[in-house]
């Protein structure tokens, strides 16, 4: 394989990894902001007030912790199944393997 072709293929792998990194960092910031805002706005430290609950948890805990956690799990599933791509980091090896396979097929004929 020519050096230019190898660099181009490795460049594609680097660009894909960079895109994945940007998406992960943005998602992390979104979920962190969601948790911080929901928990800070939802918490009322007044004594004597009745605590509003959702599914047995204080509402601010459900909206600020449980809900973003569930959403982050959904995001992780989407990200790993549909956005992430497996890239070959050693393009020379794949050509060598293809050549070896072609050689064994010719010997068997």
C-alpha positions as CSV (number, residue, x, y, z in Angstrom):
1,X,0.0,0.0,0.0
2,X,1.3,3.4,-0.9
3,X,2.1,5.7,2.0
4,X,-0.5,8.3,0.8
5,X,-3.3,5.8,0.8
6,X,-2.3,4.5,4.2
7,X,-2.3,8.1,5.6
8,X,-5.6,8.8,4.0
9,X,-7.2,5.7,5.6
10,X,-5.7,6.4,9.0
11,X,-7.0,10.0,8.6
12,X,-10.5,8.7,8.1
13,X,-10.2,6.7,11.3
14,X,-8.9,9.8,13.2
15,X,-11.8,12.0,11.9
16,X,-14.3,9.4,13.0
17,X,-12.8,9.2,16.4
18,X,-12.8,13.0,16.6
19,X,-16.5,13.1,15.7
20,X,-17.3,10.5,18.4
21,X,-15.3,12.4,21.0
22,X,-17.2,15.7,20.2
23,X,-20.6,13.9,20.5
24,X,-19.6,12.3,23.8
25,X,-18.4,15.5,25.3
26,X,-21.5,17.5,24.2
27,X,-23.7,14.8,25.6
28,X,-21.9,14.8,28.9
29,X,-22.2,18.5,29.2
30,X,-25.9,18.4,28.4
31,X,-26.6,15.7,31.0
32,X,-24.4,17.5,33.6
33,X,-26.3,20.8,33.0
34,X,-29.7,19.0,33.1
35,X,-28.8,17.4,36.5
36,X,-27.3,20.6,38.0
37,X,-30.2,22.8,36.9
38,X,-33.0,20.4,37.8
39,X,-31.5,19.6,41.2
40,X,-30.7,23.2,42.1
41,X,-34.1,24.5,41.0
42,X,-36.1,21.6,42.5
43,X,-34.5,21.5,45.9
44,X,-36.4,23.5,48.4
45,X,-34.8,23.3,51.8
46,X,-37.8,24.7,53.7
47,X,-38.5,22.8,56.8
48,X,-42.1,21.7,57.4
49,X,-43.1,21.5,53.8
50,X,-44.5,18.3,52.4
51,X,-42.1,16.7,49.9
52,X,-43.7,16.0,46.5
53,X,-42.7,12.5,45.3
54,X,-42.6,10.7,42.0
55,X,-42.3,6.9,42.2
56,X,-41.3,7.2,45.8
57,X,-38.5,9.7,45.2
58,X,-38.6,13.4,45.8
59,X,-39.6,15.1,42.6
60,X,-36.3,16.9,42.2
61,X,-34.4,13.7,42.6
62,X,-36.5,12.0,39.9
63,X,-36.2,14.9,37.5
64,X,-32.6,15.7,38.3
65,X,-31.0,12.3,38.8
66,X,-33.2,9.4,37.7
67,X,-34.6,10.9,34.5
68,X,-31.2,12.1,33.1
69,X,-29.7,8.7,34.0
70,X,-32.4,6.9,32.0
71,X,-31.9,9.3,29.1
72,X,-28.1,8.9,29.3
73,X,-28.6,5.1,29.0
74,X,-30.8,5.6,26.0
75,X,-28.2,7.9,24.4
76,X,-25.4,5.4,25.1
77,X,-27.4,2.7,23.4
78,X,-28.0,4.9,20.3
79,X,-24.4,6.1,20.2
80,X,-22.9,2.6,20.4
81,X,-25.4,0.9,18.0
82,X,-25.8,3.6,15.3
83,X,-23.1,6.3,15.5
84,X,-19.9,4.6,16.5
85,X,-18.0,2.9,13.7
86,X,-15.3,0.3,13.9
87,X,-12.3,1.4,11.8
88,X,-9.2,-0.5,10.9
89,X,-6.1,1.0,12.5
90,X,-3.7,-1.1,10.5
91,X,-4.6,-1.0,6.9
92,X,-1.5,-2.8,5.8
93,X,-2.4,-5.9,7.8
94,X,-5.8,-6.2,6.1
95,X,-4.2,-6.2,2.7
96,X,-1.7,-8.9,3.8
97,X,-4.5,-11.0,5.1
98,X,-6.5,-10.6,1.9
99,X,-3.4,-11.6,-0.1
100,X,-2.9,-14.6,2.1
101,X,-6.5,-15.7,1.7
102,X,-6.3,-15.3,-2.1
103,X,-3.1,-17.4,-2.1
104,X,-4.8,-20.2,-0.2
105,X,-7.8,-20.2,-2.5
106,X,-5.6,-20.5,-5.5
107,X,-3.7,-23.5,-4.0
108,X,-7.0,-25.2,-3.2
109,X,-8.2,-25.0,-6.9
